[in-house]
Every structure is written in structure tokens, then in C-alpha cells.
Amino acid sequence: MEQITTHTPLSDKSNEIHQKRWAIVALSSIPLIMTLGNSMLIPVLPMMEDKLDISKVQSSYIITFYSIVAIILIPVAGFLSDRYGRKMVIIPSLMITAAGGALSAYAAWQMKNPYPFILIGRTLQGVGTAGAAPIVLPLVGDMFHRDRDVSATLGIIETANTFGKVLSPILGSLLAGFIWFLPFAAIPIFCLISILSVLFLVKRPANEKQGPNVKEFLHNTREVFRIHWRWLAAVFAIGAIVMFILFAVLFYLSSNLEEQFHYHGVKKGFVLAVPLAALCLSSFITGKIIKENMVLMKWIIFSSVLVIGTSVLSIAFSNSFFYLMGVFLVCGIGIGASLPALDALINQSIQKEIRGTISSIYSSMRYIGVAAGPLFMAYFMKGQVVFSLLIMSVFCLVAAGLTFAAVKPDRARSQAPSPT
């Protein structure tokens, strides 16, 4: 796998992360808040089924509609960020996300039949999310000169993302314990915090130039895929599989904690947070250790998806609460380790001018997994859970095979010519 990024300047950049620490905090707030806006609804879905008189499949649409719109629009947002700048896309997108949350909250509060309008609000949230969290990844790549700083910061970004997943079940259950639709109402407040943080703490790069026009963009993108289609397709597929399994397992665990173990509210939120905390810690540690080592990234991804597949299949062997929590803990560690390595492979291998677009296509693939996971598990929970676990384990074997066969880092890290 060849690398096509700009050469690192010879000047000392060792203090760059410290200098930009507040910008990193501001950028970390975006995936954190976007994750809260989606994942904190998962533990509340059973309550929404009761309040809105809807089925499990209908409740899964509250997650799926949001994700489908994001899937479609993320590549568009990536192109716009390459063309006009990252902040110019991120801030309006956060405003749209806030509007979507406000609409869902208002519908739940004031309307007799709020479900269709909640879906519209969630769709609007998906539009905003498309131009927010996915654009953070290429922006991090733009901010630093050294690849090791990019990897370390991406580890922090993924940690913020996964910390959002840890906090989500607790916060979602706590808010819904007061008023069931309060998680929707919290979204505009969270977005305002992120808007102000990005506006005042994240500076546009001094050498930022207008990106390629549509014709140049299409040519450059085709050239990148012509040269690198094999490993890019593999990374895209692996990202989708990992997120698919994460959200399928979360949906399964959230439902089972109520139906089988009778955990409700904040208590259920704390239980859900345990495997997600393992995921968060695993992401942080992986981001610290991978640095510029693409060979290490490959083998972390390979071993992680095997761990995920083994743990998912192990769910079928026992219904014991502590056994299942141990299995989910291991699964969370595997998922957490894979994500920063996948992010870094993309950001360290693609030139700045089209990094936003390629990162956004990767993010779209991840959102396909987010959208499909709950819907898949809602369907198979009608008596076919073991079959669903087998399918997910096979997906992990496919991901491991793709990593082994298609992701081939160049140990010499030679520079490939940039597309023109």
C-alpha cells in the first residue's frame, strides 16, 4: 500500500499537539456530541415503543433513518469540505443537527401522532451529522505535519466518539427518566456547545487553499481509486462490518437487559456502559501506540476483527448475566482497537486535497453499519438470535480475510505520486 501524503517538514513539530490542545478538545466535542445524539436513544427505544405504541422494527427506524441520510450525504459534505474548507461545512451542519433534535422534541411534546415527525427530525439530524463528525477526520490530518501526531489525535477523536457511547446509555436513561423525549431536547444544547467551541478554538490552517473544482475532484478521486482501490475497498468494508456489529450487539444487549434481566432506566445505562468503557479505553491506547506504523495498524485490525467474531459467536453458549457481560467486554475491546487503526490508514495514505472525500466515503460505509445493525438484530430477535450471531461471526472472518489479503502497507513507506 503506497502512501500519497505530503512530506513532513524538517522543522521540529514535537510541541504541535500541546499547542493545539484546545482545538483538539473542540474537535473532540463533535464526535462526542454526535454520538450522544444517536446512541443515547438506544436504551430509550423500549420506552419509546411503549409511549408511541410502535413495534421493535419501527423503533429501529429512529436510528436507521438518521443513518441512511448520513450515508448518502457524507460524500457530498466531504467534497464541499475539500473545496471550501472544513469549518465552512462543520458549523452549518451542527446548526442543522440542532434543528433536527428540536423538531423531534417538539413533535414528541406537542403532537398527538408524533412518530412521523420524530422520523423527519431524525432525518434532519442525519443531514447535519453528515457534515460534522466525518469532516473531523480529514481536518485532523490537515492540522499536523507529523503522521504520529495525526495518529495520536485520531486516537483521541475515536476515544471521544467511544466515550460518547459510554456516556450515552447513562445520560439517555437519566434524561428519559424525567421526560421520555428529553434526549431529543438535549441535542440542540449539545450542538450549541460544539458550535461555540469550534468557532472560537479551531483556526483555519494558514496555508488553506480552495480545493479542486468538480472536474478536478472527479479526476483525482478516480485516480486514487485506480491506484488504491484494493486496500481502500477493504478498509471501507471492514469499517462497515465493525460498526454493524457494534450497533447490532448494543440493540440486542439493550433489549435483553430489560426483557431477560429486568434492568431498567439508569441502572440499565450503567450496565451498558461497561463494555462501552472497554471500547473507549481500547481506542485511546491503540491511538497512542500505532503512531506511523502501518504494519502494526494492519495486524491490530486483523486480530481485532477475529476477537470480535469469536466474542459474538460466544454469546450463543450461555445466558448467564456475568458470562454475557464478559463476552461483551471482550467484544468492546476488539471494536475499540480496530477503529483508530482504520482511521489512521486512511488519513496517513491520502493526499490533503481529496482527504475529506475519501474519509467521508469511509464514514458513509461506517454509517451503513450503524443503520443496518439495529434493523438486522430487531428482525432476528424473533427466535433466530443464534443464526444472527453466526452471520456476524462470518462477517468478521470476511473482514479478517480482507485485512490479510488487501491491506499491504509498504514497510519503506515510499511516496507515491499525487494524482493531478
C-alpha angles and dihedrals in degrees: 000000000000124000121229105184131120121276117265113250116247094233119100111270098168093118096048097102091051092048092052098039095120092048088052090051090050093048091046089057090065100063089036092056095039089052092049089050091058111022097046087066093061097077089043095054094091089053091048090052088058098042095044096034093234135141128251090258091051091049090052088059088068086069097032099052090053092051098044093057091047090051091056098043103038094083090049090051089048092055092046090051091051090048104040106017136274099263092049088062101034100056098050088044091056088051091053090049090053091051091052092052091048092052093051091048093048092049092050091047103043111019128085093214102029101159098090091047092047087056090049090051091048089050089053089049088054090053090054095043090055090067098038122048098026091053091057091072097060091038089059088051089053095049101061136054098204122067091218089059090050091051093047092049092046087054089055091047092051089046089055088048093051093041085058087057090050092050095040101077092045096045094040092051092044094051094043088050088068099038121353095227096045092103087066091050092051093061097077090049092051091047092052090056091052094045092054092045094052093041095056106024105039115072124199111249111266092231096044111141133186109275129234122300120244095273094049091043093054091047093049093046092050090049093051092049091045091057101032106024094119100060094030091056089048094050091046091051094046091051090052092048094049094050091043090057093043095055094039090053092045091052091049094047094046092052095043094049088061102035101037106023100026096230113155141175121350092352089061089046092057091049091050089049094062099074089036090055088055088051091051095050092045091054092050094050093045092051089053097050105040096064107154096334106120093175089058089048090055095051093044089055092045095050093041096057090048089052090049093049094047093048093047092052090047090064088077094062101068143013094205111131096225092044091052092047090052091050092048089048091056091045090053091052091053094048092045093052094050100052102065090044091053091047092050094049089058098042097045095046105047128073118248096246094067100019091106092055096047092044089049093052087051090050090050089055090051090052090053085062091047091051097044099042101072093038091050093049094044089057097046096044087079091091101303102088095127090054090051091051090051091051092051091049090052089051088055091052088052089050091050091049092050091050093050097044105033108028103076112162116202105240090208090052091220118190117247119207115266118246113256 
